[in-house]
């Protein structure tokens, strides 16, 4: 009960922060800007975002020990991402392995390495674009330090995760340190044996890295058209950098989906490139709508569809 209350409290707190951001920058003006947006560009942004989602499904398929195809993986990936987005720090990502076992009978221990590599590759790409944006635009010194600190923390995390993935002895020691977590208490020796027997080829990781980069660049294109719909034209690569740093800090905030914290960081970053006030907030809300909330919407549809075929109550 305590954990449920904690999760709900975080979600409520996230939306309170988001509402405060909108309130600070004239909500009426923000709404009028959104209302008068060119919805042809919004539609293009949604199409681009959808292509990005398909690329992310393809990336997971490349990393899995056996290929399933986009058609079979799409529902699992989108529902898994949606559930993960509403867990603090996206720690619910391994739920995709459980879903894959329920739908396609692949053991969690076999698919989990691919899920972990997915997140590692995401972080590598996000860190790269974050460093580019920190060193490209003029930021206040304190905010630059926050950005560098966030990047450094995730670099350390990546190193630890790669060491866990590569060296069984190190992974077992880390497991002993974190064995107080309820889910880790259930990990058996057989699970560990299977987990470390799965080898993802370097070529698969390289393909995954290229697909990850492409997916985030396409998200930048979605942001480009979302801002273009309200008359603001920005370099898509600058937008990828702003999105990357915002996501990094949003995940670090441990708020579900980075809701609220991501928007605050974006307001500061867009201010640094000359887009401020209600215009920036309008563009940010539209951009998040066509990327983050669009994927959540599809995930909810998938949830309703799968719920008719199997019992997902305990999983959720």
C-alpha positions in Angstrom: 0.0 0.0 0.0 2.8 2.4 0.8 4.5 1.8 -2.6 1.2 2.4 -4.3 0.6 5.7 -2.4 4.2 6.7 -3.2 3.7 6.1 -6.9 0.4 8.0 -7.0 1.9 10.9 -5.0 4.8 11.1 -7.5 2.4 11.2 -10.5 0.3 13.9 -8.8 3.4 15.9 -7.9 4.6 15.7 -11.6 1.3 17.1 -12.9 1.3 19.8 -10.3 4.8 20.9 -11.5 3.6 20.8 -15.1 0.5 22.9 -14.2 2.7 25.4 -12.4 5.0 25.8 -15.4 1.9 26.5 -17.6 0.5 28.9 -15.0 3.7 30.9 -14.7 3.7 31.7 -18.4 0.2 33.0 -19.0 -2.0 29.9 -19.6 -4.6 31.8 -21.7 -1.9 33.0 -24.1 -0.4 29.5 -24.2 -3.8 28.1 -25.0 -4.5 30.7 -27.8 -1.1 29.9 -29.3 -1.8 26.2 -29.3 -5.4 26.7 -30.7 -4.1 28.7 -33.6 -1.3 26.2 -34.4 -1.0 24.9 -38.0 -2.4 21.4 -37.6 -0.9 20.2 -40.9 2.5 20.5 -39.2 1.2 18.8 -36.1 0.0 15.9 -38.3 3.5 15.7 -39.9 5.0 15.7 -36.4 2.8 12.8 -35.4 3.8 10.8 -38.5 7.5 11.5 -37.8 7.0 10.4 -34.1 5.2 7.2 -35.3 8.2 6.4 -37.5 10.4 6.9 -34.5 8.4 4.4 -32.6 8.7 1.8 -35.3 12.5 2.3 -35.4 12.6 1.7 -31.6 10.7 -1.6 -32.1 13.2 -2.6 -34.9 16.1 -1.7 -32.5 14.8 -4.1 -29.9 14.2 -6.8 -32.5 17.9 -6.4 -33.6 19.1 -6.8 -30.0 16.9 -9.8 -29.0 18.5 -13.3 -29.1 16.0 -14.3 -31.9 14.1 -12.1 -34.3 10.3 -11.7 -33.9 9.6 -8.9 -36.4 8.1 -5.5 -35.9 4.5 -6.7 -36.1 4.9 -9.2 -33.2 7.0 -6.8 -31.0 5.1 -3.6 -31.6 2.4 -4.1 -29.0 4.9 -5.4 -26.4 7.3 -2.6 -26.9 4.7 0.2 -26.8 2.9 -1.2 -23.7 6.2 -1.8 -22.0 7.3 1.8 -22.7 4.0 3.2 -21.5 4.2 1.3 -18.2 7.9 2.2 -17.8 7.2 5.9 -18.4 5.0 6.0 -15.3 7.6 4.4 -13.0 10.2 6.6 -11.2 13.3 6.9 -13.3 11.8 4.4 -15.9 12.8 1.5 -13.6 9.9 -0.5 -14.9 11.5 -1.1 -18.3 12.1 -4.8 -17.6 8.3 -5.3 -17.7 8.8 -5.7 -21.5 10.6 -9.0 -20.8 7.6 -10.2 -18.8 5.2 -9.1 -21.5 7.3 -10.9 -24.1 7.1 -14.1 -22.1 3.4 -13.8 -21.7 2.8 -13.1 -25.4 5.6 -15.0 -27.2 6.9 -17.4 -24.6 10.5 -16.2 -24.5 12.0 -16.5 -21.0 12.6 -13.3 -19.2 16.3 -14.3 -18.6 16.8 -14.5 -22.3 15.2 -11.2 -23.3 16.3 -9.1 -20.3 19.9 -8.5 -21.7 18.4 -6.9 -24.8 16.2 -4.6 -22.7 19.2 -3.5 -20.7 21.3 -2.9 -23.8 18.4 -0.9 -25.2 18.6 1.5 -22.3 22.4 1.6 -22.4 22.3 2.6 -26.0 19.6 5.2 -25.3 21.8 6.7 -22.6 24.9 6.8 -24.8 23.0 8.7 -27.5 21.3 11.0 -25.0 24.7 11.8 -23.3 26.3 12.6 -26.7 23.6 15.0 -27.8 23.4 16.5 -24.3 27.1 17.3 -24.3 26.7 18.9 -27.8 23.9 21.2 -26.6 25.7 22.2 -23.4 28.7 23.2 -25.4 26.8 24.8 -28.3 24.3 27.2 -26.6 25.0 29.8 -23.9 23.8 28.5 -20.6 24.0 30.0 -17.1 27.0 28.5 -15.3 24.9 26.8 -12.6 22.7 25.1 -15.1 25.7 24.0 -17.1 27.1 22.4 -13.9 23.7 20.6 -13.4 23.9 19.3 -17.0 27.4 18.1 -16.6 26.6 16.5 -13.3 23.6 14.6 -14.8 25.7 13.4 -17.7 28.5 12.3 -15.4 26.1 10.4 -13.2 24.7 8.5 -16.2 28.2 7.8 -17.5 29.0 6.1 -14.2 25.7 4.2 -14.5 26.5 3.0 -18.0 30.0 1.8 -16.9 28.5 -0.2 -14.0 25.8 -1.7 -16.2 28.2 -2.7 -18.9 30.5 -4.3 -16.3 27.5 -6.2 -14.9 26.6 -7.4 -18.4 30.1 -8.4 -19.4 31.4 -10.0 -16.2 29.3 -12.5 -14.3 31.4 -12.3 -11.1 30.9 -8.6 -10.9 27.2 -9.0 -11.7 26.7 -11.5 -8.9 28.5 -9.2 -6.5 26.3 -6.3 -7.5 23.3 -8.6 -7.1 24.3 -9.4 -3.5 24.6 -5.7 -2.7 21.1 -5.0 -4.0 19.5 -8.3 -2.9 17.2 -6.4 -0.4 15.0 -5.4 -3.4 12.0 -7.8 -3.4 12.2 -8.5 -7.2 15.9 -9.5 -6.9 15.3 -11.9 -4.1 13.5 -14.2 -6.6 16.4 -14.4 -9.0 17.6 -18.0 -9.1 21.0 -19.5 -10.1 19.3 -20.9 -13.2 18.1 -17.4 -14.2 21.7 -16.0 -13.8 23.1 -18.9 -15.9 20.6 -18.2 -18.7 21.1 -14.5 -18.5 24.9 -14.7 -19.0 24.6 -17.4 -21.7 22.8 -14.9 -23.9 25.4 -13.2 -26.1 24.5 -10.1 -28.1 26.8 -9.7 -31.1 28.8 -6.5 -31.5 27.2 -6.1 -34.9 23.8 -6.1 -33.2 24.9 -3.5 -30.7 26.3 -1.3 -33.5 23.0 -1.6 -35.5 21.1 -0.8 -32.3 23.3 2.3 -31.7 22.6 3.6 -35.2 18.9 2.9 -34.9 18.8 4.6 -31.5 20.5 7.7 -32.9 18.1 7.8 -35.8 15.1 7.4 -33.5 16.1 10.4 -31.4 16.9 12.5 -34.4 13.4 11.8 -35.7 12.1 12.9 -32.4 14.0 16.1 -33.0 12.2 16.4 -36.4 8.8 15.9 -34.6 9.8 18.8 -32.3 10.8 20.8 -35.4 7.3 20.5 -36.9 5.6 21.0 -33.6 7.4 24.4 -33.2 6.9 25.2 -36.8 3.2 24.9 -36.3 3.3 28.0 -34.1 5.7 29.9 -36.4 9.0 29.0 -34.7 11.7 27.5 -36.9 14.7 25.9 -35.1 17.6 23.6 -36.2 16.3 20.0 -35.6 19.8 19.0 -34.3 19.6 21.8 -31.7 16.1 20.4 -30.8 17.6 16.9 -30.4 20.1 18.3 -28.0 17.5 20.1 -26.0 15.3 17.0 -25.9 18.3 14.8 -24.8 19.4 17.0 -21.9 15.8 17.4 -20.8 15.2 13.7 -20.8 18.5 13.0 -19.0 17.6 15.4 -16.2 13.9 14.3 -16.3 14.9 10.7 -15.7 17.3 11.7 -13.0 14.5 13.5 -11.2 12.8 10.1 -10.7 9.4 11.7 -11.5 7.2 9.4 -13.7 7.9 10.1 -17.4 10.0 13.1 -16.2 6.7 14.9 -16.3 7.1 18.5 -15.0 10.9 18.3 -14.6 11.5 17.7 -18.3 9.3 20.7 -19.2 11.1 23.0 -16.7 14.5 22.1 -18.2 13.1 22.6 -21.7 11.8 26.1 -20.8 15.3 27.0 -19.6 17.0 25.6 -22.7 14.6 27.2 -25.1 15.1 30.5 -23.4 18.9 30.1 -24.1 18.2 29.8 -27.8 15.9 32.9 -27.8 12.5 31.2 -27.5 10.8 32.1 -24.2 7.6 32.8 -22.4 4.2 31.4 -23.4 5.5 30.7 -27.0 8.2 28.3 -25.6 5.6 26.6 -23.3 3.2 26.2 -26.2 5.8 24.6 -28.4 7.0 22.3 -25.6 3.5 21.1 -24.8 2.8 20.4 -28.5 6.1 18.7 -28.8 5.6 16.5 -25.8 2.0 15.8 -27.1 3.2 14.4 -30.4 6.1 12.4 -28.9 5.7 11.3 -25.3 1.9 11.5 -25.0 1.3 10.0 -28.5 3.3 6.9 -27.5 1.4 6.7 -24.2 -1.9 7.0 -26.1 -0.9 4.1 -28.4 0.3 2.1 -25.3 -3.1 2.5 -23.7 -4.8 1.2 -26.9 -2.5 -1.8 -26.8 -3.3 -2.3 -23.1 -7.0 -2.4 -23.8 -6.5 -4.8 -26.7 -4.2 -7.2 -24.8 -6.5 -7.1 -21.8 -9.2 -8.8 -23.8 -6.8 -11.7 -24.6 -5.0 -12.1 -21.3 -5.2 -11.1 -17.6 -2.8 -8.1 -17.2 -4.2 -6.9 -13.8 -1.4 -8.4 -11.7 1.2 -7.3 -14.2 0.2 -3.7 -14.0 
